[in-house]
Amino acid sequence: MPNPLVECVPNFSEARRPEVAEAINNAIQSVTGVRVLDRHSDMDHNRTVITFVGAPAAVEEAAFRGIARAAELIDLNEHRGEHPRIGAADVVPFVPIANITLDECVEIARRVARRVGEELGIPVYLYEHAATRPERQNLENIRRGQYERLKEEIGKLPEREPDFGPAEMGPAGATVIGARPFLIAYNVYLTTEDVSIAKKIARAVRHSSGGLRYVKALGLEVDGRAQVSMNLTDFRKTPVGRVVEMIRREAGRYGVGIHHSELVGLIPMAALVDTAVWYTQMDQFEPEQVLETRLFGEDEEEAAAEEAHLDFLDNLAAGSAAPGGGSASAYAGAMAAALVAMVARLTIGKKKYAEVEAEMEAILEQAERLRSELTADVARDATAFEGVMAAYKLPKGTPGEEALRAKAIEDALLKAALVPLEVVENCVRVLELARDVIARGNLNAISDGASGAGLALAGARGSGLNVRINAAEFKDKARASEVIGRLEALLEIAVDLEAQIDSTLNERGGLPLE
């Protein structure tokens, strides 16, 4: 099965300070395997929307990093803009793009929400398909009264209780996180500065007040011109062209017209094609008639994956402290999982291996999940190391500062040991799968399975070194002993698996692992 692809479209409450938007964008792009597709900053809204895609685990990590960076740099007490908002990272939706379900994106949203609440101390509300209460499905209900009103009501009114995090707000405000289908953010500017006309038109077109299904709309003033700001939540059921024509007719009632329109972020090719077909009445049109579809197919996606691969290797060779050996070990584990998946795929559907097809399908599913997790671990390991460095740089001029610094260092060292320990665990799981595909998978791919086993062993051993070097610095020696004990138990399993694999390689293909 092709790799799953998730989109995330976080909205950040800052556009007038380009350096802040750039810093948030850089935090997102620091995760290997994530590709930023678009960044849109609106000065009147004072809002930046960043669109990025990648494997589920990588997108999770990138979203968290973007939220964390925004919380550091944006103070909602100082923020002013036309667009409603309650947080520095105001809304963070996850969108299924390919080979992943909306329910799986709900799980992603809830994991990120829990982490934001627990690690960053930011109140988090779940919305759309991730909502835990029916009234929170609509973003408008959560954002009613904006930051200023929520700050007064949180912790006092039961309906304002967050899903995760504290029932109080700091300068970063609150964050709304959820999962939804793809939507189109689309704004239409009118030939008037009278915002009351835009509000009347918005009321006419939005579904909640009797307008078009799958349309949300607000009337605003932007750049001295009245604007109908919209989210189109299902362009296939309510096409863009239909929305534009309704706005045009409603505007005519007030003696104005459409000046121009704009897209915020990205739009599917199908939406533009549908609009063109609708306007031109090209009833016999077929999607395969688009020239670029015939010419390029999926080449651009493959190029993006190659670019991410090269970026990681360049960063690894750059001479900076991170990414380092821990990230490289996780990368080795991810490659090992990919090779196991490859052997499983080369076995499935072959008559000769019909008896093990169900087993290979289960292995394939597990291998792809591990590949996704290990890919995310590449960035997580680097982040954990950066946390240790940041803790050591904390001030220590007073006894209070020194105590806080010591605790921060201990916490950061623990995380820097536990992340590679999870990599070791995942690499051992990959080794188990490699053993099974080498033993019962396609004999013609046995060398690929062996290569995967070798990489998984290297990943486990390399990450183990990171566990040891960080645990050695723990002040809590009992905790250090516990962590090292878990590591040694895992490495013993790895050694046993290595022996089993070596024996099978000799028996089936005359290919010892060493």
HUBEL-V250033 format. One record per residue. RES is the residue in one letter. PSI is psi in whole degrees, -180 to 180 (none if undefined). OMEGA is omega as a letter, one per 20 degrees, with the letter a starting at -180 (999 if undefined). D_CENTER is the distance of its C-alpha to the mean C-alpha in whole Angstrom. Layout:
BEGIN
res: {RES:RES}
psi: {PSI:PSI}
omega: {OMEGA:OMEGA}
d_center: {D_CENTER:D_CENTER}
END
This chain:
BEGIN
res: {M:P:N:P:L:V:E:C:V:P:N:F:S:E:A:R:R:P:E:V:A:E:A:I:N:N:A:I:Q:S:V:T:G:V:R:V:L:D:R:H:S:D:M:D:H:N:R:T:V:I:T:F:V:G:A:P:A:A:V:E:E:A:A:F:R:G:I:A:R:A:A:E:L:I:D:L:N:E:H:R:G:E:H:P:R:I:G:A:A:D:V:V:P:F:V:P:I:A:N:I:T:L:D:E:C:V:E:I:A:R:R:V:A:R:R:V:G:E:E:L:G:I:P:V:Y:L:Y:E:H:A:A:T:R:P:E:R:Q:N:L:E:N:I:R:R:G:Q:Y:E:R:L:K:E:E:I:G:K:L:P:E:R:E:P:D:F:G:P:A:E:M:G:P:A:G:A:T:V:I:G:A:R:P:F:L:I:A:Y:N:V:Y:L:T:T:E:D:V:S:I:A:K:K:I:A:R:A:V:R:H:S:S:G:G:L:R:Y:V:K:A:L:G:L:E:V:D:G:R:A:Q:V:S:M:N:L:T:D:F:R:K:T:P:V:G:R:V:V:E:M:I:R:R:E:A:G:R:Y:G:V:G:I:H:H:S:E:L:V:G:L:I:P:M:A:A:L:V:D:T:A:V:W:Y:T:Q:M:D:Q:F:E:P:E:Q:V:L:E:T:R:L:F:G:E:D:E:E:E:A:A:A:E:E:A:H:L:D:F:L:D:N:L:A:A:G:S:A:A:P:G:G:G:S:A:S:A:Y:A:G:A:M:A:A:A:L:V:A:M:V:A:R:L:T:I:G:K:K:K:Y:A:E:V:E:A:E:M:E:A:I:L:E:Q:A:E:R:L:R:S:E:L:T:A:D:V:A:R:D:A:T:A:F:E:G:V:M:A:A:Y:K:L:P:K:G:T:P:G:E:E:A:L:R:A:K:A:I:E:D:A:L:L:K:A:A:L:V:P:L:E:V:V:E:N:C:V:R:V:L:E:L:A:R:D:V:I:A:R:G:N:L:N:A:I:S:D:G:A:S:G:A:G:L:A:L:A:G:A:R:G:S:G:L:N:V:R:I:N:A:A:E:F:K:D:K:A:R:A:S:E:V:I:G:R:L:E:A:L:L:E:I:A:V:D:L:E:A:Q:I:D:S:T:L:N:E:R:G:G:L:P:L:E}
psi: {136:159:143:147:126:142:144:136:70:143:121:140:64:133:-23:-12:92:-30:-30:-47:-39:-41:-41:-44:-42:-37:-41:-45:-11:-11:122:135:-3:138:118:121:-30:149:123:120:130:118:-38:-44:-24:57:138:131:123:129:123:158:165:-172:151:-49:-38:-40:-39:-51:-42:-40:-44:-44:-40:-42:-44:-42:-40:-40:-31:-33:-13:129:111:-21:-23:-7:135:137:164:-29:138:144:153:-5:164:-54:98:-52:136:94:145:135:126:129:-50:135:34:146:165:-35:-37:-35:-32:-43:-40:-48:-42:-35:-45:-41:-44:-43:-41:-43:-44:-44:-32:-11:32:132:136:133:134:138:178:-132:-15:-6:142:-9:139:-38:-13:3:-38:125:-36:-36:-39:-37:6:128:-8:-169:-45:-43:-40:-37:-34:-33:-24:137:-8:-40:132:-36:-11:5:126:160:-35:157:179:154:49:156:139:-165:-24:-5:-145:165:140:125:140:-171:140:164:171:136:160:121:116:129:139:125:139:164:48:158:2:100:-22:-31:-43:-39:-38:-42:-42:-41:-35:-35:-26:147:-38:-20:26:8:-142:139:144:26:128:138:147:151:125:168:122:129:37:17:145:136:137:107:128:152:122:108:-11:90:-19:-32:-30:93:154:-43:-39:-39:-46:-44:-34:-40:-42:-43:-41:-40:-37:-29:-28:13:23:174:-172:123:-53:173:166:153:135:114:-142:164:140:145:-38:-34:-41:-41:-45:-42:-44:-42:-41:-46:-37:-5:42:73:-25:10:143:138:-31:-8:-6:123:-47:-32:-42:-38:-45:-32:-123:15:-37:-37:-42:-39:-38:-41:-41:-39:-43:-39:-47:-37:-41:-44:-37:-43:-36:-35:0:-16:3:162:-28:140:154:-145:-35:-44:-41:-38:-42:-39:-41:-42:-39:-41:-39:-45:-38:-39:-38:-44:-39:-47:-41:-44:-36:-10:-40:133:-5:127:-38:-26:27:-34:-26:11:-45:-40:-42:-35:-40:-41:-42:-45:-44:-40:-40:-37:-43:-37:-42:-45:-43:-33:-42:-32:-24:-47:-38:-38:-44:-41:-41:-42:-42:-33:-37:-46:-40:-38:-40:-22:-3:150:152:33:-23:163:-37:-46:-39:-39:-43:-40:-44:-42:-42:-40:-46:-43:-42:-39:-39:-47:-39:-18:-38:-34:-52:-26:-39:-35:-44:-46:-45:-39:-37:-39:-40:-41:-42:-43:-38:-42:-43:-40:-30:-36:-36:-1:-175:119:-29:-16:18:-32:-31:-41:-39:-39:-41:-41:-42:-41:-39:-40:-44:-41:-42:-45:-41:-45:-33:-35:-38:-38:-47:-44:-32:-40:-30:-21:-3:138:-33:95:-29:-43:-41:-44:-39:-46:-45:-36:-43:-41:-49:-36:-41:-42:-31:-41:-41:-42:-42:-43:-40:-43:-42:-43:-42:-43:-45:-40:-39:-44:-44:-34:2:37:82:148:-32:none}
omega: {r:a:r:a:a:r:r:a:a:r:a:a:r:r:a:r:a:a:r:r:r:a:r:r:r:r:r:a:a:a:r:r:r:r:r:a:a:r:a:r:r:a:r:r:a:a:r:r:r:r:r:a:r:r:a:a:r:r:r:a:a:r:r:a:r:r:a:a:r:r:r:a:a:r:a:r:a:a:r:r:a:a:r:a:r:a:r:r:a:a:a:r:r:a:r:a:a:r:r:a:r:r:r:r:r:r:r:a:a:r:r:a:r:a:r:r:a:a:a:r:a:r:a:r:r:a:a:a:r:a:r:r:a:a:r:r:a:a:a:a:r:a:a:a:r:a:a:a:r:r:r:a:a:a:a:a:a:a:r:r:a:r:r:r:a:r:r:a:r:a:a:r:r:r:r:a:a:r:a:r:r:r:r:r:a:a:r:r:a:r:r:r:a:a:r:r:r:a:r:r:r:r:a:a:a:a:a:r:r:a:a:r:r:r:r:a:r:r:a:r:a:a:r:a:r:a:r:a:a:r:r:a:r:a:r:a:r:a:a:a:r:r:a:a:r:r:a:a:r:r:r:r:a:r:r:r:r:r:r:r:r:r:r:a:a:r:r:r:a:a:r:r:r:a:r:r:a:a:a:a:a:a:a:a:r:a:a:r:r:a:a:r:r:a:a:a:a:a:a:r:r:r:r:r:r:r:r:r:a:r:a:a:r:r:a:a:a:a:r:a:a:j:a:a:r:r:r:r:r:r:r:r:r:r:r:r:r:r:r:r:r:a:r:r:r:r:a:r:r:a:a:a:a:a:a:a:r:r:a:r:r:r:a:r:a:a:r:r:r:r:r:a:a:r:r:r:r:r:a:r:r:r:r:r:r:r:r:r:r:r:r:a:r:a:a:a:a:r:r:r:a:r:r:r:a:r:a:r:a:r:a:r:r:r:a:r:a:r:r:r:r:r:r:r:a:r:r:r:r:r:r:r:r:r:a:r:r:a:a:a:a:a:a:a:a:r:r:r:r:r:r:r:r:r:r:r:r:r:r:a:r:r:r:r:r:r:a:a:r:r:r:a:a:r:r:a:r:r:r:r:r:a:r:r:r:r:a:r:r:a:r:r:a:r:r:r:r:a:r:a:a:a:a:r:r:a:a:a:a:a:r:a:a:999}
d_center: {20:18:15:12:10:7:7:5:9:10:13:15:19:20:21:25:24:23:22:20:18:18:17:14:13:14:12:9:11:12:10:11:10:8:10:11:13:14:15:18:20:23:26:27:24:23:20:17:14:11:10:8:7:7:8:6:7:6:2:4:6:5:5:8:10:10:11:13:15:15:17:19:20:21:24:24:28:28:26:27:26:27:24:24:21:21:19:17:14:15:13:9:9:7:9:11:12:14:15:13:14:14:15:12:9:12:12:8:9:12:11:9:12:14:13:13:17:18:17:17:20:18:19:16:17:16:16:17:16:15:18:21:23:25:25:22:20:21:20:23:25:22:23:26:28:25:25:29:29:27:28:31:30:28:29:32:32:30:28:26:25:21:20:18:20:23:25:26:24:24:24:20:21:19:15:15:11:12:11:13:15:14:17:19:19:23:26:29:32:35:39:39:38:39:36:38:38:34:34:37:35:31:33:35:32:29:29:30:33:34:33:31:28:25:25:25:26:28:31:30:32:30:32:35:35:34:31:29:26:24:21:22:20:22:23:25:27:28:28:27:31:32:30:32:35:35:34:37:40:39:39:42:44:43:45:42:39:36:36:33:29:26:22:19:16:16:19:19:22:24:24:26:28:29:30:32:33:34:36:38:39:38:38:39:35:33:30:31:33:30:31:28:27:30:30:26:24:21:23:20:17:19:20:16:16:19:18:15:18:20:18:18:21:23:21:22:26:26:28:25:25:21:20:23:24:21:19:21:22:18:18:22:21:18:21:23:21:20:24:25:23:25:28:27:27:30:32:31:33:36:39:40:37:37:38:35:32:31:30:29:26:25:25:23:20:20:20:17:15:17:16:12:12:15:13:10:13:14:12:13:17:17:15:18:21:20:20:24:25:24:26:29:29:29:33:36:39:40:40:37:35:36:35:31:31:32:30:27:28:28:25:23:25:25:21:22:24:22:19:21:23:20:20:23:23:20:23:26:24:24:27:28:27:28:32:32:31:33:36:36:33:35:37:37:33:34:34:30:30:32:30:27:29:30:26:25:28:28:24:26:29:27:24:27:29:26:26:30:30:28:30:33:32:32:35:34:36:36:32:32:34:32:29:32:33:30:29:33:33:30:31:34:33:31:35:36:34:35:38:38:36:38:41:39:39:43:44:42:41:43:40:40:37:39}
END
